[in-house]
Amino acid sequence: MNEIRTIIDDVTLEETAASVEAAFPYRADRDILDPMAGGCFPWHWHGDVELFTVESGALRYSLPGTTRDFHAGDVGFVNANVLHMTRCLGGQRCVLQEHIFLPRLVGGTSGSAIDLKYVQPLLMNRRAELLSIPADAPGAEEMRRLMRDAIDAFGARTPGFEVAVRNAMSTLWLQLLALAPEGGAGRGSADEVRLKAMLRFIDENHAEPLTLDDIAAAASVGPREASRCFRRQLNLSPFEYLIGCRVDRAAERLRATDQSVTDIALGCGFGSVSYFGKLFRERLGMTPSEYRRARGG
């Protein structure tokens, strides 16, 4: 099983990993959320579905308007193209065993009987954007066993491992479909489309002196509607998100480069080092210099 730290693409906000193969759209990873790196994966989405169990620690999955906590042994499912953020809780490192795959691994060709009868009903269920199965819930141990079987097969790469993985994921899919709340037909909204467009724009241009009009124009809405959309979906203002994005990018540079704090602050869009230091401390609980030293820089 791979051990990786997931990368969020700066331009698309999509989760990416080099181990994904087009011919067999599945990977099994052991993801680590390090509190010293902010302890989170920022807001993002991906076309794959995400099935996971918590190995250690506790973490919070946030969707627009929804928050759910997961602890050791819990099983979770994030549907395809769902905007979400993950944050480690309690100041301790969190370890996730993740299974990331495209729905066609289970459904095969689009429009097939399996796709239409079993895959699409879960994909299109707006009440199944995030599912939670507690560690002691009926069937949870069986789900964890199937996930272990898939990891073992994927890691061994013996002849036929693809079939074993697909069988395990297909059985898990049927279990998730049975657990999904009913009455949730139809997914996506105008708010979600607009928000994703504005998030992309902010992440692409976070170092520039952006205005609310600039952010709103990315979604072809007015500034008031842009602010309402952010508030409805993320309970943040556009500028609160922008500041968080700039601080997170600065933290990445502090970890990965030997640039001066001044150069990093200015390069991430802050007008002054003192203002950058104030906001950095508010978000991460330490100064930029303390953060770099704590990371061994």
N, C-alpha and C positions, 0 to 999 in steps of 0.2 A: 504494500500500500504506500502511495506517495505521501510525503509530508510537505505541504506547501503553505505559503502565505498568499492568499488570493489577491489578485491585482484588479483594480477597477480602472478601466480604460478612461483616460482623461477626457477624451473627446466624446465617446458614445455613452459613457457611464455604465457600460456593460461589463460584467464580470468575465475575465478572460484567464485562460490557463493553457500552457503549451501542450499539455498532455491530451487534450481533446482531439479525437481523430474523426474526420468526416465519415469514414467508412464504417465506424462502429461508435455511434454518438453517446458514449458513456465514459465516466471516469469515477474512480473512488479515491477520495483524498482525506487526509487528516489535517484539518485547518486549525490554526492557532490564532487566537485573538490575544494580543499582548497589551495589557493595560498601559505599558509605557509608550505604546504607539497610539495612545488615545483609546485603545480597547474597543475599536469598532470598525466595521465596514461601513463607509458612508452610503448615502442614498444611491441606489442603483437598481438595475433590473437585468434580466437575461432571458433569452428564448428557451433555455432549458428549464426543466422542473428541478427542484432541489429537495431531496429526501435526506434527513439527517437524524443522528442521535447524539446526545451530549455525553462525552466521555468523562469530562471533569469540569468543574466550575459551574457558573450559572450565567445565562445570557438572556437578553431581551431582544425580541424581534419587533420592530415597529413598521407598520404599514400606515398609510394615510388614514387617520381616524381609529386605528387599532393598535394595541400593544399587548404582547403576550410574553410571559417569562417561561424559560425552559431550564430544567435542572438535570443533574446526572441521571441517565437512563431514560429520559423523556425522548420521544420520537416526534419529529416535526416534518411538515411538508409545505413548501412554498411553490405556488403555481407559476406557470410560465408568464413572463412579461409583467410580473407584479413588482411595483416599486416598493422597495423595502430597505431598512437599515438594521444592522445587527450591532449590539453593544454588550460588552462583557460587564458583568455586575460584580460588586464586592471587592474590586481592586486586585483580583487574582486572575492568573492566566486561564483562559477557557479553551478547551480542546473539543473539536467537533469531528465526528466521523460523517463525511458527506458523500452522497451519491448524486451526481449531476448527470442528467441525460435528457436528450430530446424525446418528446412523446412518441416519435415514430419508432423508437426502440421497441415499444409495446404495441403500437397500433399498426405499424407497417405503412403501406401505401395510403395516402390521403384518400378518404372516401371508401376505404375497405369496410367490411362488416364489423371487424374488431374496432377500427377507428371510430366509426359512427356510433356503435352500440356501447362501447366502454370508455374510449379515450376522450372524445369530444364532450360527453356529459360532465366529466370532471374538469376538463380544461375551461369550459365555458360557464362553470358554476361560480358566480360572484361571491357565494358564501364559502367557497373552498379556496380562497386566495391564500389563506394560512390555516393549516390544520395542526392541532396539538393532541398528542396521545401521551398521557402521563405514564411514568415508568411502571406503575403497578396496575394500569388499566388492563382489562381483559384483552388478550391478543397482543399486548405490547412485547412480551418476551418472544413470541413467534415472529414478530416483525424484526426484532433485533437479530434473531437467528438467521432469518432470510438475508438481512443486510450483511451479516458476517459471512454467510455462504457466498454471496456475490463478491465480497472483497477477496475472500480466499481464492475463488476461481479467477478473478481478474488479476490478482497478484501472481498466481502460479502460471498463467498463460499456457496451460497444457491444451492439447487438441480438444476442441469443443467448448473452450471456456466461454466463448461468446453466447452459446446456447444456454449454458448454465446461468450466466448473468441475466440474460433476457428472461429466462424462466422465473428467476427470483424476483426481478423487477415487475414482471407481469402479475405474479401472485400478490405482491405488495400493492400494485395498482388497484387490483380488485378489492383489496381490504380497505384502501383509502376511499375508493368509490362508495363502498358500503357505509363508511363512517361520515362521509360528507353530508352536511345539512341539506335538506331538500328545499325547493322553492327559490333557488338562486340562479335561475337562467339568465344568461346575458352578462358580459363583462366589459369593462372599459367605460369611460365617460368623457365628456368634453373637458371636464376639469383635469382628468388624468393626462389627456393628450396635450393640453396647454402646459401643464406643470412640467411634463417631461421635456417639452421644447425649451422652456425657460431654464430648467436645470442644465440641459446641454449647453445652452448659451453661456450661463454663468461659469460653468466649469471650463469651457473653451477660452473665456475672456476674463477670468478672475483677476488677472494682473492689471487689467485696464481700469481707468476711472469710470466705472459704469454708473449710469443713472437709472432711475425707475422706468423712465420712458424707454431706455435701451432694452431693459429686461422684458418689459411688456411687449415691445415690438417683435421680439423673438417668437411670441405666441399669437401675434396679430390681435392683441386685445389692448384696451386702454390701461393706464397705470392703476386706476382704482380696482378694476377687475383683476389685474395681476396680483395686487395685494390681497384681495378677497380669496383668490384661488389658493395662494400660499397658506393663508390662514385656515381655510377650510380643510386643506389636504394635509399640511404639515404642522399646523399651529405655530408657524413662524412667519415673520415678514420676509420679503425678498432680500432685504439687506442683512437680516440675521443669518439667513442661509449663506449669503455671499461672504460674510465675515467668517463663518465657520469653515467655508471652503478654503479661504485664504490661510487661516490658521492651520488647517490640516495639511495644505500643500507646504507651508513653511516647516511644519514638523517633519515631513518627508525629507526635505532638504537638510534639516539639521541632522537627521539620522544618516543620510546617504552621502553628504558632501562635507568639505571643510570650508565652505564659504563663510564669510563673516556674518554675524547676526544682522548687521546693517544692510549688507547686500541681499540677504534673504528677505528681510522685511520689505525693502523697496521692490525687489523682484517679484514679490507676491501681491503687490498692489497696495501696501500700506504707505501712508503719507509721511509717517515719522516712526522712528525706532521706539520712542517712548509709548506711543499709542499701540504699536504692535506688541510691546512687552506687556502692557496692561491687559489687552485682550487675550494674549497667549496664556497668561497666568490665570485669568478667569476661566478659560476653557480647559486647561490641562493641569492646573494646580501648582505650577512652578514657572520660573522664568525660562526664557529660551536657553540661556547658558546652563542653568541647572538641568534642564531637560537633556541637553547635549552631553553633559558630564554623566548623567545617570544612564545614558545609552552607551557610554564608553567612548564617546567622541572626544 
